Amino acid sequence: MAEVRVLADDPPLAGTFRRFWPYLRPHRAILAAALLASVASTAAVVGIAPAIGWGVDAVSAGDRGRLWQAVVLMVGLALARMLLLRWSELLLSAAGERTIRGLRDLVVARLARAPLRFIEAHRTGDLLRRSTGEIADLTLFLRDQLPNLLGVSLTIALTTVLLLVYSWLLTLLLVVLFLPLAIAIVAWFNRGASQAYGRQAAADAAMTAAFTETLSAHEALVAPGRPQEWIRRFREDNDRLQQVADRTLVVQNRLELFGMIEGLATAALLLLSVWLVRAGHLGVGTVVVFVVATRNLFEGVLTLSGLAGQAQLARVGLARLTDLLDALPPVPGSAPVPGTGLAAVPSARGGGGGGGLPAHGDLVADDLGFGYVDGAEVLRDVSVTFPTGDRAGLVGVTGSGKTTLAKLLAGLYEPDVGAVRYGGVDLRAVPAREVRARIVLVPQQVHIITGTLAENLALVPGAPGRPAMERAVDILGLGDWAARLGGLDADLGTRGERLSAGERQIVGLLRAALIDPPVLLLDEATADLDPDAALQLETAVERLRPGRTLVVIAHRPSTIERLPRIVRLDAGRLV
């Protein structure tokens, strides 16, 4: 059985940055420039401590010339640091925005081409959180925290080098007192951080998913007077999120121990410095440099510990986003992905070179087997042929597999076993856009977007213009209906709230007429309509039928009686 890649709630963090590097590679030039500017600005900060030490030694020696030189050097370093820091922040911000824009484009492009089976296997809210929320969090990190993270890390590294140059003995003392405890604290933090931050991200996504689903089912909750059910479910998810957030805070507080280490190390350092000065092994200027530099070092470590939590959150979000991108099919074609500069990888399904589908042909299901989950087959050993120009009904009780078979015939699902062929060509061997041009399924629940009738009709392939839309309305005899609605510019409301069930089906038929496919599959368009609406819809179908194969999933006896051929399903098998 073919498996659907299920996204992990808490994906592994190992190798996250390595997997993410391809999305940064197109911007490596601007990132390198930003990194160099950060190094230069950090070097200016670190250089202030030696300048102060030089000035102190000049005062001790009564050398006014050297003192003024030290003052000028300190002013120059401060100005250089300010300018270089601003430059590096601008460069990092620009690189981050370019990367984020490319990620948004890439996620949308891949989700738009994702198999229907993948979309249906995941909660809408979770996909929404990964494709928007995780990117938004990453944007904030790149814009606000990453420049500080780079600057602080460089400050710690350069300050350590400076301390080694001035006194290896004091540096050794600092390392002995500070390094083992610091490593232990970081290890303790990392031991709990991966799980804690991962669970917080998963709980956040679960709450978003539950809220999205409940919002969609608002009418079902309000109609029977059960809005408290919404409140109860939201509170449960919110309480779970609060619990894991509290656990995350406990883990993050482990880093506060760095403050205690700083006090102990600074006290020991001052005592040893005084002894070395009295013994004549160190000058006062060197001690001042060490005190200032050590202060910079500890402030950097404390700042870094504060940023560690934000970095861990960004890492978890990046892992969840990378998990989504890895699960989605690559964008077909060889053109660069918009905004990233990355060449798209040809899709495994329909990457080209298969001859394509013929203009007309028989639609054949050959020994199909399909299941949504392991061990639960919906269809078994289904073989049926719909010849060119056929007019057939697909019937069976609820749950017999009719809609699933229709989606397989339309190429929306790929079979676990067997194949669907059109004109002798396996649908999996050609690009999806070519399948959509030959075989169109009008579902029972036609999706309507917020906007006008014309904007909804424009969703079909090929971007049809208004003349084509007007012709489709005339061909189906729907001119009066469109006029009553307000024409092509009629506002259909939020998600089509101004349309009845029958009018939604009409929009679906108009989309099909714009595509003009050789094969049309209708998932019982008239099942829940009143007789007048059903008659109007059936008349439109009859106008659309000539010259094409028509397969109707039928429930109404009157519909079944008018169909010359019936294909019956029972428990996933042909009868």
N, C-alpha and C positions, 0 to 999 in steps of 0.2 A: 504494500500500500504506500502511495506517495505521502510523504509527511509534510506538514506545514510547519515552518520554523516559528516557534513560539518565543516571544521576547521574554527575557529573564527579568523578574522584578528587581533582582539585586545582581547585576552582571559583574563578573570578576574585574578587578581594577588593574591587574597585572598587564602590562603592555599597552595600556590605554593611550599614552602619549605617542608611543611608537605607531599605533594604528591611526592616530589622528594626524601624524606628520604629513601624509600626502595632501591634506587639505591646507596645510601651511606652506608647502613647498613653493607654490606660485608667488608667494610674498616674501621669499627668503631675502631678497635684496633690501627691502624696506625694514625687515626685522633685524637684519645685520646692522644696518645704519642706526636703528634705535638702540640696539645693544651696545654699539660703540659709543654712542652719546651717553648711555647710562654709565658705562665704565668711566668715561671722562669726567662726568659730573660727580660720581662717587669718589674718584681719585682726588678731585678738588676738595671734597669734604674731609677725606682722610688726611690730606696734606695740611689742613689747618692746624692739626695737633703739633707736627714738627715745627711749623712756623711760630706757634706759641712758645714751644720749648726754646727755639732760637732767640726769641725776644727775651725770655727770662734769663738765658745765659748772657745776653747783651747787657741787661740791667745789672746783673751780678758783676760783670766785668767793667761796668761804667762806659761801655762803647755805644755812644749815641748814634753813630752812623749805622751800625748793625741793627740797632733797635728800629730806626726808621725803615731800613730795608725789610725787617720782619713785618712791620705794620703794613707797608705797601704790598708785600706778598700776601698777607692775610686778606686785605681788601680785594686784591686781584682774584684770589681763590674763591672768595665769597661771590663776587660778580660772575666769575666763570661757572661756578656751580649753579647759580640761579638760571643763567642762560642755557647751559647744557641740559639741566633738568627739564626745563620747559620744552626744549627741542626734542629730547627723548620721549617725553610724554605725548607730544603731538605725533611723532612718528609711530609710537606704539598704538595710539588711538586710531590712526589711519589704517595701520596694518590689521588691527582687530576688527574694525568696521568692514574692511574688504573681506576678511575671512568669514565673518558672521553673515554678510550678505550672500556670499557664495554658498554657505551651508544652508541658508533658508531656501535658495533656489534649488539646491541639490535635493533637499528633503522633499520639497513639493514635487519636483520632477519625478522622483522615485515613487512617492506615494501615489501620484497620478497613474503610474504604470504598474502599481502593485497588483498581484492577483487578487481577485475578489475573495478567494478562499482565505488569503492572509488577512485582509481587512475584517472579514466576518469572524475570524478566530480571536480578535482582540477587542477590548473595550474601547469605545470611541474616545472616552476621556483620557485613557492611558496614551493612545496615539497622539491626542491633542497636546498632552503634557510634554511628551518627548519632542514633538515637532515644533512647539512654540515655547513652552515654559523653560525647557532645558536650554534652548538657544538664548532666551532672554536672560537667564541666570549667567550663562557663559559670556554674554555681551557685557553685563555689569562687571564680571570678574576681569575681563580683558581691559575694560576701560578704566576701572577704579583700583582694583587690587594688584593686577599684574605689574604695573610700573613700580608700585611700592615694593612688591615682592622681589623684583629684580634689583632695585636700588639697595634694599636692605641686605640681600645676599651678597652683593658685591662689596658693600661696606664691611661686612664681617670678614670676607676673604682678604681684602686689602689691608684692613686694620690688623689682622693676624700677621701678615707679612711685615708691616711696619713695626709691630712689637718685637718680632724676631730680630729685625735689624738693629733695634735700639738695645735690647738686653735679652739674651737667650735665657738667662737665669730666671728673670722675672716671668718671662713667657712660659718657661718650664713649670714654674710654680702655678701659674694660672691654668695651664693645661692639666696639671695633676689635680688641682682643686675643682676645676670646673668640668672638664671634658667627660670623665666617667659618669658623673651625676647627670650631665646634660644628655648623654647617650641613653642612660637608663630612662630618663623622663620621656624622651622622644620615642623610644621603643615601647614604653607603656602606653603612650598616646596612640601610636600606630596600631598596637594590638587591639585596641577597642574602636579606633576611628573607622576602619573599613566597614565593619558590621554596623556601627551606630549610624554613620552618615548614609550608608546604603539603605538601611531600614527606614530612615527618615524620608529619603527620596521616594521609596516604594510606597510608604504610607501617604505621602503627599499626592502621588499619582493616583492611588486608590481613592482618595477623597475627591479628587477632581473627576475621576471616572464616574463615581457614584453620583456626584452632583449633576454631571452632564446627563446621565441616564435618567435620573429622577426628574430633571427639568423637562426632558423630552416626554416623560410620562405624567406630566403635571395634570393634564385633563383626567387621566385615569384615577388619580389620587383625589382630586378635588370633587369630581362628580359624585362619588359615594360619600363625600364628607369625611375624607381621611387625610387631610393635610398633615396631621400629626405623625403619620407614617413617614413622610418625607423628613420631618424634623427629627424623628427618632433615628433614622438611618444616618442622617448627616451627623448627629451628635455622636453616634457610635464611631464613625470614621474619624471625626474630629478629636474624640477622646484618645483613639489609638495614635493619631498623629501627635497629640500632646505628650503621650507617654514616651514615644520614641524620641521626640524632641528634647524631653527632660533628660533622657539617657545620653543623648548627644552632648547636652550641656555639661553633664557630669564628666564625660570623657574630655571635653575641651578644657575644663577647669584644671585638668592635670598639668597643663602647660603653665599654670600660674606659679608652679614650684620654682620656675626660673628666677623669680624675684627673690626668693630665699637664698638661692645659690649666689646671686649677685652680691648680696650683703656679706655673706661669709667670705667670698673670694676677694672682694674689695678690701675688707678689714685685714685679711692676711697679707694682701699685697702691700698695703700702706705700712704695716709693721716691718715687713722685710725691707721695703724701700728706705725707711728711716735708718735701719741698721746698716744698710749698704752705703748710704750717704755719709754717716758718721765714720764708717771704716774707710772712706775715701774711694770706694769702688764705683760710685755713681755720682754724677753731677745733679744739681737741683733741676736743671732744665730737662734732663732725661726723666726724672721722676714726674715732672709736670706733664711731659709728653705721655708717659705711661698712664697717669691718672686720667687725662683727657681721652686718650685713645681707648682705654679700658671702659670708660663710661660710654663712649660711642659703640664699643663692641657689645656691652650688655644691653644698651638701648636697642641695638639692632636685633639681638637675640629675642628680647621681649616683644619687639614689634613683629618679628618673624613668627613667634609663637602665636600671636594674635591673628596673623594672616594664615596660619596653618589650617585653622578651621575652615576659612573661606576657600583655601586652595583644595581642601579635601572635598568640600561640597561641589566645587567646580569639577574636580576629578570624577566624582560619582556621576554628575550630570553628563559629563563628557563620555563616560563609559556607557550610560544609558542611550545617549544619542548615537554613539558608534555602534552599539548593539542594534539599533533600529536601521542604520545605514547598511550594516553588514547583512541584515535579514532581507532587505529590499533588493529587487533586481536592478542592475545597473541600467543607466539610460542608454537606449540604443543609438547607434550612429557614432561618428568619429569626431564630431564638432566639440569644441571645449564646452564644459558645463558652464552656463552663464555665471559670471561673477567669480569663478574659481580659476579659470585658465587650465583646468584639468581636462584631458581628453576623455570622453565618455567611452565606456567599455561596451562593446556590442552585447546585446542580450542573448542569452542562451536560447530564448524562444524567438524565432523569426529574425535572426541576425542577418538574413539575406542569403541569397544563393539557393533557392529552392524552386525556382520557376514560378512561384506565386499561384494564386487561385484562378481558375478559369472564370469567365464572365457568367456562365451558367453550368449547372451540373447537379447530379443527385446528391442529396445529403444522407450520409450513411453512418449509423452507429454500429460498431462492430465489437461484439462481446464486451460491452462496457461493464466495469465494476467501479464503484465509488463509495467512499465512506468519509464522514466528517471526522470521526475519531477511530482509533484502532479498535478492531473487534466489533464495530457497529456499522455494517455495510448498509447503504441506502439503496443501491442498485446492484444487481448481480446478473451477469450473463445476458445483458440487454443487446439484442441485435435487431435493428429495424432500418428500413430504407424509405426515404421520402423522395420519389422521383421528381424530376423537373416539372413544375406546374402542378404538383400534387396539392390536394386540399384535404387535410386530415385533421381529426380531432384526437387529442391525447386525454384520456379519461381515467378515472380511478378515484378511490376514496381518499380522504385527507390522510396524508402521510405515506401514500403509496410511492412517492418519488417523482411525481410529474414535474414540479418546478425544478428539481435537481436535474432531471433529464434535459429540460429546456435550456438550462444554463450550460450544460455540457455541449448540447447541440450548437449553442451560440458561441462556444469557445470561451465562456466566462470562467468555467472550471476546466482543469485538465484531468482526464480520467486516471484513476489509479491503475486500472487494467483496461486493455483494449484501446480503441482509437475512434475518433470522429473524423470522417473524411468528407470533403466537398469536391465534387468533380474528380475523385480519386486521389486528392491531395490531403494529407494529414494536417489538421488545423494547427498542430504544434510546430509545423515546419515552415510557417509563413508568419510575417509580422502581424501583430494583433490588429493594427489599423486596417490591414487588408481583409481580415476576417470580419471586422465591424462593417466594412463596406459591402460585404456579401450577405451576411446573416445578421438580422436585427431582432432583438427580443424586446417587446414592450411588456414590462412587468405589471403585475396587478397594482402595485403601489408605485406610481410614476413620481420620480423625484423632481421637485420644483424648487428653484432657487429664488431668493428675494430679488425682485426686479420686474421688468416688463415682459409681455408675451414674446416680443422680438428677442430679448436677451435670453429667454429660456429656449427659444427655437435655435438660437445661435450656438448652443452647446454641441450640436452635431458636428462631425468631422467636415472639414472643408470651408468653414466660416461662410455660410451662405448669406447672400445679401437680401435686401428687402424684396426685390422682384421675385427671387426664388421662393421666399416665404409666402408672398401673395399668390403665386401660382399653386403652391401646395394647398393653401386654403381653398382656392377655387376647385382644384382637382377633387378634393374630398367633399365638396359641396357644403363647406362650413362658413360661407361668407356671412350669412345672417347671424350665426353664432358669434363670429369674430366682431361683427358690428355692434351687437348687443354688449359684448364685453368691453368695447372701447377701442377696437383696432389693435394693431401690432404694438402700439405704444401704451396699451392698457397696463396699469400697475396691478400685478397679481397679489400684492401684499407679501407679508413676511412668510417665506417658505410656501407661498401659494395659498394662503389662508382664505382668499376670496374665491377660490375655485371649489366646485363640488367634486365628488369622486369621479363622476362621469367626465367632467371638464378636464380633470387631470389626465384621464385616459386619452382624451382628444389631443392634448398637447403631446402625449407620447406618440400618437399616430401621425401627427404633423411632423414630428422629428423623423419618424420612419419614412414619410413621404419625401422629405428633403434628402435623405440618403438614397432613396429609391433602390432598396436591396432586392436581389433575386429571391431571397428567402426571408419570410416574415413569421416570427413566432409571437403569439399572443397568449399571455398568461391570464386567461379568462377575464377579459376586459369588462364584461357585462355582469359579472357574478353578483355584485351587491348594488346594482343600479335599479331605479324604478323603470317601468316599461317604456316610458317616453324617452328617457335618457339612453336606455339600452338600444332602442330603435334608431336613434340618431347616430349612436356609435356604430351599430352594425351596418348602417347605410354607408358610413364613412369607410368601414372595413371593406365592404363590397366594391366601393369605388377604387380602393387601393389594391385589391386582390388581382386584377387581370395581369397576366404576364409574369406571375411570380408564384413560388411555392408558399403555401399558407398552412401553418400548423397552429391549431388553437387548443389550449388547455381549457376544456369545457366542463362546466358543472350544470348549467341550465339544460333541462331536457329539450327545450325548444331549439337551443343552439346545437345540441348533439344531433337532433333530427335533420338539420339542414346540411350536415357534413356527410359527404359521400363515403368517407372511410374513417374507421375508428381504430385507434391503437390504445389498448387497455393495459394498464399497469395494476399489479396487485402485490403489495409487500415487496416492491423493488424488482419484480420480475414481470416479463411480458406474459399476458394471458392469451 
